[in-house]
Structures are given as structure tokens and as C-alpha cells.
């Protein structure tokens, strides 16, 4: 308690002592470099500075390498002085353009919000086109445009490689220091347990694991100083010294408790994030539309149509054909091994459900003994997966050759024929067998609004180790954020995941 002076002759008035634990964060104007908030700001500045340095270095080295390679191909000696003379003229424009485009595309955002290789490639592409346009308008003359496409390729490779190295080094440092993200869950008790399990099972892009430090139900009265009961407990739990972020697990009804939570967290410098439910992910996407006097939102189904579908189909045909030709020797060797083991058929034809819930014949290399489908019923009790899917780590029906093929996902390669036939795509939600499809509820069946894929976010995010709800969330995240760059990124990430045999059985 403190005392406040009054007019002459009146006793002093006692007032409660301020809550100094949160006084700094509750102030109207926070000092930029004080306490944890200041330390976080310094880390952000250093992170951005390192990333800008990486990008400028990649730009310089990429242009230099492009010019040096051209001289070597022409049989000339590499003249660093002549190359530097060219770079002195072009580098400021190229580097400044790249930094501005990267900043616009949030490649300098906090690590969990930055895009991966797909966003880097699209940003380097846009930067290259902008530089080309500016130089043409400025009257620069070129005998060849080699410098642009060569620099685009080399700068892209260097930026992706250097940023990946930076992320790996910092992730290892954070892991060595045992950093973790302490999350407080607020919202519906029915959702807390599943979301907590998903958070602690996964990792953020920094490689920093989540640890759930508590959970509370969202309740009115949180914004009042000295609130008691459940509201007081939640207010005390919102301690920036013990919590790194608050995750809201959904709400319904009155918005006042949510606004109070946001205000308290704002004053204390705690970020608030929303964990959508499966139903929210499976619902339609929302887009603002103009309306007189009232903001309206148009609900659109999460499907790929029009130009996006045509681009994806062209990508599937070109890349699928090339992959089929390149992988033909692998398929031939696998077919011989299957035939030699038990003399049974090489291919397994399975009925799967595709786009708009239409059935199609999905081709796979046979990995189980002949007649394995007749044994399904007696093995249901041994299912190790949750939700609608069936998985067993030691399925007795799998042959020795089949186990190897599954570990390396070679058994899926005949589905390239399904891709060429238009029944599947190279990347997309995995097609489920009829047994699994029949166990889906109507909400989950919305994943069939797009072509199923040969690979997808399931495969590069944990494969068989993920829960069914996690798989559904990944499917709809893919649909909402689809791009050619995302498909390329998923395909590139599939290779190390398959070779590392993570989550495959």
C-alpha cells in the first residue's frame, strides 16, 4: 500500500500498490530496449540484419558466378576486375530490388511466419523480372539475356541454401540451449486435449518444441483488475515471465471475453494465436466483398478451378511423364523382385475414392501376400492409427520385398499412371481406400473437392506418425495455399523424407 497526499488538514488516502510485475508492459508507451520485449526486439533486428546480409551475399555471388561461368565456357580467363566493374553497376539495383521484394513477401518476418523455398523462388523470379524491366526502360543494351536467367538460377540456389543453413544452425543452437515455446491454451475444454497433443507432437519451424503450461476456459470479467474466481485465475496465468504465447482454441457466443483476453495480452506483450478446429478448416474459405454500409464476406468452397486447375494439370502431365521415364528402371527392378519372391502378381489394383467422391482404380506394386484383403477383418483390433485410417507397424501380411518397397515408397510409383490419366495429381491429399472412406463423416469428406495426390503434406510432415485430425488439417491447408511453387517444394521435401524412411511402415 502507498499513501496519496491530500488537501491540508485531511488524512492521507491509502491506495493499492501498483502491480510492478506487469507495470512495464501495461504502460502506454513501452521503452524499446527494456526487459524481455527489448531483448526480443534486439533479436529481431539481428535476425533481419543476418538475413539481409545472406541475401545480398547470394545476389553478389550468384551474379559473379554467372559471369565467371560465361567466361570459362568461352575459353577466357576469369577477370575478377572486369566482373566487379559490371557488378558495381548492376548490384545496387539488383540487391535493392531483391530486398524490397523479399520484404513485401514477408521473407524477413519472424521465422515461423517466413515462407520456405517456394516463396524464395517466386520472390527471386519477381525480382529478376523487375530488374530486367527497369534495365530495358533505362536503355541498357544486351547481346544476350544469359545474365538474367543464369543469375536467376544461381541466386535462387544460393539464397535457398544459405537460408537453410542459417535456419539449421540457429535451430541446433536453440536445441542445445533447450529453448521451448510455452503455450497457454484458452477456450473450449473439449478441444484443449487434442490441440495440446498436436502441439507437443509437432515442432515449429525454428525447431523449438511447444510445451503446454496450462489451460483455462474463456470467461467474462477477465479485463477487470482484481477479478476473482476463474477470471482471476486466468488473469494471473497470463504472466509473460511464464508464458510465451496464448492459443485460443475456439469460442462461440459473446465476443466480449475474447476482446478482454486480447486487451490483457496486448498490455502484457503476449501474442495470441487461434487454433482452428477441424470443422473450421473444412469449412469454406472467406473473402471480403464490397457492400454498402456493411462489411460482407463471400464463402467459397476450397477447390482448385479455372486457371489454377489448368496450370496444375499441365504441371502434372509434364513432370509426371518425365518422372515415369526416369523411374522406369526402378519399377522394373521392383517388379522382378516381387515376382521372384512368391510368383504372385506384380501390381495391386485397389479401389480408391477421388475427386467429387468418384471411385477409381489405384495402381500400386503389390507389397502383401496374395489374398491379404481377405484378412482385413481379423486385424481390425490391432489398428494402431486413430480416426478412419488403418495402420500397423508390423502388419503380418506384408512380404519381405514389400516391406522394403514401402519403406522407400517405391510401391506408390505406378500411381504415375493414375496421374497421367487425370485420376490423381502429383501433389494433393492422399486417396483413401474404400474401407477408410466408409468410416469418414460428412465433414471429413470435403477433402475430396480436389484431385488426390501421389505425395502431399502428409508425407513430408510426419507420414504415419500424425494423427487423423492432423492429416485433415494438412489437407485443407494445402488446398487453401496451393501454388506451383508449393507443389515443387513438397516434391523436393518428399525425397529426403522417403530416403530417411521417417514415419513409413
PAMIRO-25783 format. One record per residue (C-alpha): x negated, y, z; residue number from 0. Coordinates in pm, 1 decimal, padded with zeros to 6 digits. Last residue first. Layout:
px:py:pz:nr
X:Y:Z:NUM
...
***
This chain:
px:py:pz:nr
-00554.3:-04858.6:-04245.1:504
-00687.2:-04507.9:-04310.7:503
-00713.0:-04244.5:-04035.8:502
-01053.3:-04120.8:-04147.6:501
-01219.3:-04350.1:-04402.1:500
-01515.8:-04107.0:-04428.9:499
-01523.1:-04168.7:-04803.7:498
-01149.1:-04104.2:-04821.6:497
-01168.8:-03784.2:-04613.3:496
-01476.4:-03668.9:-04806.8:495
-01288.6:-03706.7:-05141.0:494
-00947.2:-03578.9:-05029.6:493
-01087.7:-03235.3:-04947.6:492
-01154.8:-03168.1:-05317.8:491
-00803.2:-03282.1:-05411.9:490
-00652.9:-03064.9:-05139.6:489
-00854.9:-02761.6:-05253.9:488
-00761.4:-02812.2:-05618.4:487
-00392.8:-02837.5:-05527.4:486
-00421.0:-02523.0:-05312.3:485
-00585.6:-02336.8:-05601.1:484
-00303.6:-02441.7:-05833.6:483
-00064.3:-02284.2:-05583.9:482
00186.4:-02410.1:-05328.4:481
00247.3:-02218.8:-05004.8:480
00612.1:-02308.0:-04933.6:479
00591.2:-02661.8:-05071.8:478
00267.7:-02737.1:-04885.5:477
00406.7:-02609.5:-04554.4:476
00705.1:-02829.4:-04623.0:475
00503.8:-03148.7:-04649.9:474
00276.8:-03054.6:-04359.1:473
00575.7:-03010.4:-04127.5:472
00711.8:-03349.7:-04232.2:471
00379.1:-03518.2:-04160.3:470
00352.7:-03355.8:-03817.3:469
00705.4:-03475.8:-03736.0:468
00600.6:-03831.1:-03830.7:467
00298.5:-03821.8:-03601.3:466
-00048.5:-03798.8:-03748.9:465
-00321.2:-04064.3:-03715.1:464
-00221.1:-04238.4:-04038.9:463
-00356.9:-03957.0:-04256.0:462
-00533.8:-03696.2:-04040.6:461
-00510.2:-03368.0:-04225.7:460
-00654.1:-03450.1:-04568.7:459
-00420.6:-03741.5:-04646.0:458
-00104.4:-03588.5:-04506.8:457
-00180.3:-03261.0:-04687.4:456
-00137.4:-03440.8:-05015.5:455
-00253.7:-03720.1:-05239.8:454
-00085.6:-03915.9:-05520.8:453
00209.0:-03680.1:-05486.1:452
00587.2:-03684.7:-05467.8:451
00768.0:-03446.0:-05704.8:450
00963.2:-03176.5:-05523.8:449
01303.4:-03147.7:-05350.8:448
01243.4:-03487.2:-05190.5:447
01117.6:-03328.5:-04866.7:446
01484.0:-03238.2:-04804.6:445
01531.9:-03598.7:-04696.1:444
01410.8:-03503.3:-04348.6:443
01731.4:-03313.9:-04273.9:442
01959.4:-03593.2:-04392.3:441
01802.9:-03841.6:-04151.0:440
01531.1:-04077.7:-04264.7:439
01555.8:-04450.9:-04186.3:438
01662.3:-04551.5:-04539.0:437
01356.7:-04373.8:-04676.0:436
01120.6:-04586.5:-04468.0:435
01250.6:-04920.5:-04602.1:434
01285.2:-04773.3:-04951.3:433
00912.9:-04699.4:-04957.6:432
00807.3:-04335.6:-04906.3:431
00660.3:-04112.3:-05174.2:430
00376.7:-03894.7:-05037.3:429
00445.1:-03522.3:-05036.4:428
00253.6:-03343.6:-05312.7:427
-00068.2:-03346.3:-05512.2:426
-00141.2:-03541.0:-05832.2:425
00227.6:-03531.2:-05920.1:424
00473.4:-03819.1:-05946.8:423
00746.3:-03950.6:-06175.0:422
00623.5:-03747.3:-06472.4:421
00498.2:-04047.2:-06668.9:420
00140.6:-03917.9:-06645.2:419
00169.5:-03903.5:-06267.1:418
00318.7:-04252.9:-06246.8:417
00020.6:-04376.0:-06449.7:416
-00210.2:-04202.0:-06201.4:415
-00027.0:-04419.0:-05949.7:414
-00267.8:-04695.1:-06050.5:413
-00522.2:-04521.9:-05820.0:412
-00339.0:-04591.0:-05491.6:411
-00518.2:-04922.5:-05417.5:410
-00850.6:-04737.7:-05432.4:409
-00759.7:-04558.6:-05109.8:408
-01113.4:-04627.3:-04975.1:407
-00994.8:-04802.4:-04660.1:406
-00701.6:-04947.6:-04850.0:405
-00923.4:-05110.7:-05113.3:404
-01146.9:-05257.5:-04843.8:403
-00849.0:-05401.3:-04655.3:402
-00704.1:-05536.5:-04979.4:401
-01019.9:-05732.0:-05052.9:400
-00988.3:-05907.2:-04717.6:399
-00614.3:-05952.3:-04758.8:398
-00347.3:-05755.9:-04573.4:397
-00055.5:-05963.1:-04440.0:396
-00188.8:-05974.3:-04083.9:395
-00141.1:-05595.2:-04043.9:394
-00420.9:-05489.8:-03812.1:393
-00376.8:-05112.8:-03788.2:392
-00000.9:-05141.8:-03838.2:391
00213.1:-04869.9:-03995.0:390
00584.5:-04836.0:-04073.2:389
00737.0:-04490.6:-04134.1:388
01070.2:-04355.6:-04012.3:387
00968.7:-04185.7:-03690.4:386
00676.8:-04313.2:-03487.4:385
00399.5:-04538.4:-03610.0:384
00261.0:-04850.3:-03439.0:383
00518.8:-05097.6:-03575.0:382
00475.1:-05433.3:-03398.3:381
00849.1:-05492.7:-03347.1:380
00905.7:-05453.9:-03721.8:379
00678.4:-05748.6:-03796.3:378
00949.2:-06018.4:-03824.5:377
01147.5:-05804.1:-04066.8:376
00856.3:-05734.5:-04303.6:375
00763.8:-06096.8:-04368.7:374
00949.3:-06123.3:-04701.9:373
00755.4:-05821.3:-04829.9:372
00430.9:-06019.6:-04796.8:371
00533.7:-06262.7:-05070.8:370
00185.1:-06278.6:-05225.0:369
-00083.2:-06167.8:-04980.9:368
-00133.7:-05800.8:-04929.2:367
-00356.6:-05543.4:-05105.4:366
-00197.7:-05548.1:-05451.8:365
-00315.8:-05252.4:-05656.8:364
-00035.9:-04998.3:-05665.0:363
00232.5:-04888.2:-05908.9:362
00545.4:-04702.8:-05795.2:361
00868.7:-04799.2:-05969.6:360
01120.5:-04515.7:-05945.1:359
01418.8:-04423.4:-05730.6:358
01580.5:-04080.7:-05757.3:357
01607.8:-03884.1:-05431.3:356
01600.5:-03543.6:-05605.1:355
01228.9:-03601.6:-05662.8:354
01102.1:-03949.3:-05579.1:353
01208.9:-04254.0:-05380.3:352
00990.7:-04562.9:-05404.6:351
01042.0:-04913.5:-05542.4:350
00717.0:-05106.0:-05525.1:349
00533.0:-05276.1:-05806.8:348
00215.8:-05446.0:-05687.0:347
-00051.1:-05495.2:-05949.5:346
-00326.3:-05758.0:-05954.6:345
-00108.0:-06068.3:-05948.4:344
-00228.2:-06368.3:-05745.5:343
-00539.7:-06576.9:-05800.8:342
-00630.2:-06563.0:-05431.6:341
-00963.4:-06379.3:-05402.9:340
-01076.0:-06384.4:-05766.2:339
-00775.3:-06190.7:-05892.1:338
-00811.5:-05917.5:-05631.7:337
-01186.2:-05879.9:-05701.9:336
-01129.0:-05862.8:-06079.5:335
-00863.7:-05591.5:-06038.1:334
-01092.4:-05388.2:-05811.6:333
-01372.1:-05398.4:-06070.8:332
-01134.1:-05287.1:-06347.5:331
-00990.0:-05004.3:-06135.2:330
-01338.7:-04874.8:-06056.8:329
-01438.0:-04893.0:-06425.0:328
-01122.8:-04695.4:-06525.6:327
-01192.3:-04417.2:-06275.8:326
-01332.4:-04166.1:-06525.6:325
-01061.4:-04227.7:-06784.2:324
-00776.1:-04203.8:-06536.0:323
-00930.6:-03896.9:-06372.8:322
-00941.3:-03716.6:-06707.4:321
-00579.8:-03803.6:-06784.8:320
-00462.7:-03692.4:-06440.2:319
-00653.3:-03362.5:-06472.1:318
-00484.8:-03268.1:-06799.3:317
-00136.5:-03407.4:-06732.4:316
-00118.6:-03298.7:-06367.8:315
-00237.8:-02943.6:-06442.9:314
00021.7:-02912.3:-06720.2:313
00290.3:-03028.0:-06474.6:312
00175.4:-02780.5:-06209.4:311
00182.6:-02492.1:-06454.3:310
00526.2:-02594.6:-06581.2:309
00659.6:-02622.8:-06224.5:308
00526.4:-02279.7:-06128.1:307
00665.1:-02124.5:-06447.6:306
01019.5:-02233.9:-06365.3:305
01066.7:-02442.1:-06054.8:304
00892.3:-02559.0:-05740.0:303
01140.2:-02607.1:-05459.1:302
01184.2:-02470.8:-05106.4:301
01552.7:-02376.3:-05138.2:300
01616.6:-02002.8:-05134.4:299
01799.6:-01804.2:-04869.9:298
01823.5:-01433.9:-04951.0:297
01771.5:-01191.3:-04667.2:296
01971.5:-00875.7:-04607.5:295
01872.1:-00545.1:-04449.0:294
02184.7:-00330.0:-04407.1:293
02283.8:00017.1:-04527.4:292
02292.7:-00057.7:-04898.7:291
02122.5:-00388.6:-04984.6:290
01771.5:-00466.5:-05107.8:289
01655.8:-00829.6:-05084.0:288
01422.3:-00986.8:-04827.2:287
01317.1:-01345.3:-04891.5:286
01383.6:-01646.2:-04668.7:285
01281.0:-02003.9:-04735.8:284
01538.2:-02274.0:-04685.0:283
01549.1:-02503.6:-04386.5:282
01308.4:-02794.5:-04350.9:281
01062.7:-02590.5:-04150.7:280
01335.2:-02463.8:-03920.5:279
01468.6:-02815.9:-03871.2:278
01119.5:-02946.0:-03794.4:277
01089.1:-02685.0:-03523.1:276
00882.4:-02375.5:-03572.1:275
00603.7:-02291.3:-03325.8:274
00605.5:-01912.3:-03290.4:273
00296.2:-01725.1:-03184.3:272
00246.3:-01458.5:-02919.0:271
-00091.9:-01291.2:-02873.3:270
-00176.7:-01178.5:-02518.4:269
-00310.7:-00826.5:-02468.8:268
-00143.1:-00770.9:-02131.9:267
00082.1:-00490.5:-02247.5:266
00170.4:-00677.5:-02564.0:265
00245.6:-00995.1:-02367.7:264
00489.7:-00807.5:-02143.4:263
00655.8:-00646.2:-02445.6:262
00682.9:-00969.2:-02643.9:261
00835.9:-01153.3:-02348.6:260
01090.5:-00875.3:-02294.7:259
01183.9:-00883.3:-02663.0:258
01231.5:-01258.6:-02645.2:257
01445.7:-01232.7:-02332.5:256
01666.4:-00967.1:-02502.3:255
01731.7:-01168.7:-02820.2:254
02047.6:-01332.9:-02682.4:253
02143.6:-01663.1:-02844.0:252
01888.5:-01916.8:-02957.6:251
01519.6:-01977.2:-02892.4:250
01221.6:-02156.0:-03038.5:249
00895.1:-02292.3:-02903.2:248
00724.4:-01961.3:-02833.3:247
00350.1:-02009.4:-02804.4:246
00160.3:-01772.4:-02576.9:245
-00211.8:-01721.0:-02629.1:244
-00540.9:-01719.6:-02441.6:243
-00407.8:-01790.5:-02092.4:242
-00589.0:-01791.2:-01756.7:241
-00750.0:-01445.2:-01741.9:240
-00476.7:-01301.2:-01961.3:239
-00219.5:-01397.5:-01695.5:238
00126.2:-01462.2:-01831.6:237
00186.0:-01721.8:-01558.1:236
00281.3:-01444.6:-01313.5:235
00556.0:-01327.2:-01548.6:234
00676.1:-01684.2:-01594.9:233
00701.1:-01738.1:-01219.2:232
00881.9:-01407.2:-01176.0:231
01137.5:-01496.6:-01443.3:230
01194.2:-01837.7:-01282.9:229
01274.8:-01680.9:-00944.2:228
01177.8:-01322.5:-00871.3:227
01109.6:-01014.6:-01077.9:226
00871.9:-00770.0:-00908.2:225
00842.2:-00552.2:-01216.1:224
01127.7:-00620.2:-01457.1:223
01041.2:-00738.8:-01810.4:222
01100.2:-01108.5:-01739.5:221
01462.4:-01046.0:-01645.3:220
01610.8:-01290.7:-01895.7:219
01471.6:-01643.3:-01925.2:218
01250.1:-01839.0:-02163.6:217
01176.0:-02176.4:-02007.9:216
00821.5:-02225.9:-01894.8:215
00529.8:-02447.7:-01994.8:214
00177.5:-02480.9:-01867.0:213
-00193.6:-02489.6:-01944.5:212
-00166.6:-02655.1:-02286.3:211
-00519.5:-02711.8:-02408.9:210
-00592.2:-02648.9:-02774.3:209
-00914.2:-02762.8:-02936.4:208
-01168.7:-02524.7:-03089.2:207
-01294.5:-02648.7:-03427.4:206
-01263.1:-02294.1:-03553.0:205
-00993.1:-02401.3:-03799.7:204
-00777.6:-02512.9:-03508.0:203
-00776.8:-02870.4:-03390.0:202
-00498.9:-03123.5:-03358.8:201
-00384.4:-03377.6:-03101.4:200
-00355.3:-03118.5:-02823.1:199
-00127.0:-02902.7:-03032.3:198
00089.3:-03190.7:-03156.3:197
00136.4:-03328.6:-02804.2:196
00230.9:-02985.3:-02669.2:195
00478.6:-02940.9:-02954.4:194
00644.3:-03274.7:-02876.8:193
00662.0:-03205.4:-02501.9:192
00784.0:-02845.3:-02531.3:191
01073.1:-02900.4:-02769.6:190
01341.8:-03018.5:-02525.7:189
01228.0:-02764.9:-02265.5:188
01329.0:-02481.9:-02503.4:187
01103.6:-02181.9:-02479.2:186
00761.4:-02076.4:-02357.6:185
00443.1:-02277.7:-02404.9:184
00123.4:-02135.8:-02253.5:183
-00185.8:-02208.1:-02460.6:182
-00548.4:-02217.6:-02353.1:181
-00765.4:-02231.1:-02664.2:180
-01084.6:-02418.5:-02586.4:179
-01455.8:-02345.8:-02583.6:178
-01680.0:-02624.9:-02463.2:177
-02002.9:-02426.8:-02517.7:176
-02133.4:-02706.7:-02739.4:175
-01802.2:-02710.0:-02926.6:174
-01817.0:-02334.5:-02979.0:173
-02170.5:-02364.8:-03113.6:172
-02072.7:-02652.7:-03342.7:171
-01779.1:-02449.6:-03475.1:170
-02011.2:-02149.8:-03527.4:169
-02246.8:-02361.7:-03733.9:168
-01968.0:-02525.1:-03934.3:167
-01789.0:-02197.3:-04009.1:166
-02113.8:-02034.9:-04122.6:165
-02197.6:-02333.8:-04340.4:164
-01850.1:-02324.7:-04496.2:163
-01892.2:-01951.3:-04560.4:162
-02227.6:-02013.6:-04727.5:161
-02097.4:-02296.1:-04945.7:160
-01775.9:-02120.6:-05053.1:159
-01958.2:-01794.3:-05124.6:158
-02238.3:-01972.3:-05311.2:157
-02009.0:-02181.7:-05530.0:156
-01790.3:-01884.8:-05618.9:155
-02094.5:-01664.8:-05690.5:154
-02233.2:-01931.0:-05924.7:153
-01910.2:-01983.5:-06120.1:152
-01813.6:-01618.5:-06151.7:151
-02174.4:-01522.7:-06230.2:150
-02179.4:-01764.2:-06523.3:149
-01837.1:-01644.2:-06643.1:148
-01933.0:-01278.2:-06625.9:147
-02298.0:-01292.1:-06734.5:146
-02207.4:-01505.4:-07036.5:145
-01986.2:-01233.2:-07178.9:144
-02214.6:-01192.1:-07477.8:143
-02363.8:-00902.6:-07674.1:142
-02222.3:-00669.6:-07411.1:141
-02152.3:-00295.4:-07426.6:140
-02062.1:-00077.4:-07128.4:139
-01808.4:00187.7:-07221.5:138
-01668.6:00268.4:-06877.2:137
-01337.9:00102.7:-06974.1:136
-01526.6:-00217.3:-07055.3:135
-01717.8:-00200.5:-06726.8:134
-01398.8:-00146.2:-06527.4:133
-01213.7:-00434.7:-06696.0:132
-01500.4:-00679.6:-06641.8:131
-01537.9:-00571.7:-06278.7:130
-01164.3:-00624.9:-06221.8:129
-01173.8:-00966.5:-06391.5:128
-01468.7:-01077.8:-06177.5:127
-01298.9:-00958.1:-05859.1:126
-00981.7:-01147.8:-05948.7:125
-01177.4:-01469.3:-06002.2:124
-01374.8:-01418.5:-05681.4:123
-01045.3:-01375.5:-05494.1:122
-00886.8:-01686.0:-05651.5:121
-01190.7:-01893.9:-05563.2:120
-01205.6:-01763.3:-05204.6:119
-00834.1:-01826.1:-05153.8:118
-00866.8:-02187.0:-05266.4:117
-01188.2:-02240.2:-05067.8:116
-01019.6:-02165.2:-04738.5:115
-00791.2:-01885.9:-04630.2:114
-00853.5:-01681.0:-04321.1:113
-00594.4:-01680.4:-04043.5:112
-00765.2:-01926.2:-03807.4:111
-01092.3:-01742.7:-03862.4:110
-00972.4:-01398.9:-03770.9:109
-00922.7:-01188.9:-04087.1:108
-01213.2:-01109.8:-04319.4:107
-01075.9:-01322.4:-04603.9:106
-00745.8:-01142.6:-04563.8:105
-00668.3:-01122.9:-04938.7:104
-00698.5:-00742.4:-04937.9:103
-01030.4:-00770.6:-04752.2:102
-01160.8:-01016.2:-05010.0:101
-01050.9:-00784.9:-05292.0:100
-01225.1:-00486.9:-05127.9:99
-01542.2:-00685.8:-05057.1:98
-01551.8:-00822.6:-05412.8:97
-01507.3:-00480.8:-05568.7:96
-01781.7:-00329.0:-05353.1:95
-02020.3:-00613.4:-05436.7:94
-01956.6:-00600.0:-05811.9:93
-01977.2:-00220.6:-05836.5:92
-02291.4:-00196.4:-05621.2:91
-02447.8:-00499.0:-05798.1:90
-02418.7:-00379.7:-06159.0:89
-02683.8:-00109.4:-06197.7:88
-02931.9:-00232.8:-05941.1:87
-02867.6:-00583.1:-06072.8:86
-02996.5:-00495.5:-06418.8:85
-03319.0:-00345.2:-06283.6:84
-03348.9:-00639.6:-06045.0:83
-03344.7:-00879.4:-06339.9:82
-03617.7:-00682.7:-06515.3:81
-03835.7:-00682.5:-06203.6:80
-03772.3:-01051.6:-06135.7:79
-03897.7:-01147.7:-06481.6:78
-03822.2:-01519.1:-06526.7:77
-04037.8:-01631.1:-06818.6:76
-03862.3:-01692.7:-07147.3:75
-03757.9:-02020.6:-07308.3:74
-03403.9:-01903.8:-07388.7:73
-03265.0:-02151.3:-07135.0:72
-03505.0:-02011.7:-06873.6:71
-03396.8:-01654.1:-06942.4:70
-03028.3:-01748.3:-06914.5:69
-03093.8:-01934.4:-06590.0:68
-03260.4:-01625.3:-06443.0:67
-02966.4:-01401.0:-06536.2:66
-02711.9:-01637.4:-06378.0:65
-02936.0:-01691.8:-06073.4:64
-02963.4:-01316.1:-06011.5:63
-02586.7:-01270.7:-06048.7:62
-02522.9:-01551.3:-05799.6:61
-02794.0:-01438.2:-05556.4:60
-02661.3:-01081.7:-05540.5:59
-02297.8:-01189.2:-05505.1:58
-02384.9:-01459.1:-05251.1:57
-02583.6:-01206.6:-05046.8:56
-02294.4:-00958.8:-05062.9:55
-02053.2:-01230.8:-04945.5:54
-02274.4:-01352.5:-04661.1:53
-02341.8:-00997.4:-04540.6:52
-01967.3:-00923.7:-04547.1:51
-01907.3:-01241.7:-04346.5:50
-02173.4:-01150.6:-04089.5:49
-02032.4:-00799.9:-04047.5:48
-01677.8:-00936.1:-04013.0:47
-01790.3:-01173.1:-03738.1:46
-01986.8:-00900.3:-03559.3:45
-01685.1:-00668.4:-03561.9:44
-01457.0:-00949.3:-03438.3:43
-01699.1:-01040.3:-03159.4:42
-01713.3:-00675.0:-03049.2:41
-01333.7:-00655.9:-03043.9:40
-01314.4:-00975.4:-02835.8:39
-01562.2:-00830.2:-02587.1:38
-01352.8:-00512.9:-02567.5:37
-01035.0:-00710.0:-02500.1:36
-01215.8:-00918.9:-02239.2:35
-01315.1:-00611.1:-02036.6:34
-01376.6:-00264.8:-02176.4:33
-01502.9:-00168.4:-02522.6:32
-01205.3:-00004.8:-02690.2:31
-01065.3:00154.1:-02377.8:30
-00690.0:00078.1:-02371.7:29
-00449.3:00369.2:-02411.3:28
-00106.1:00326.5:-02253.6:27
-00243.8:00126.3:-01965.6:26
-00089.6:-00215.9:-01905.2:25
-00406.5:-00399.5:-02006.5:24
-00632.1:-00214.7:-01761.4:23
-00380.9:-00229.8:-01480.7:22
-00327.8:-00603.4:-01524.2:21
-00533.7:-00729.1:-01229.8:20
-00507.0:-00390.0:-01067.5:19
-00140.6:-00442.5:-00983.7:18
-00084.4:-00096.6:-00839.2:17
-00049.7:-00057.1:-00462.2:16
00311.0:-00018.1:-00352.4:15
00412.0:00331.0:-00235.7:14
00426.5:00471.6:00116.4:13
00562.5:00824.0:00148.3:12
00376.0:01071.2:00368.6:11
00576.2:01237.7:00645.1:10
00720.4:01581.0:00568.7:9
00593.5:01901.1:00727.7:8
00421.6:02044.3:00421.7:7
00550.7:01891.4:00098.7:6
00448.7:01537.5:00020.2:5
00122.7:01338.0:-00021.1:4
00155.7:00979.8:-00158.8:3
00038.2:00692.0:00055.0:2
-00106.3:00360.6:-00066.2:1
00000.0:00000.0:00000.0:0
***
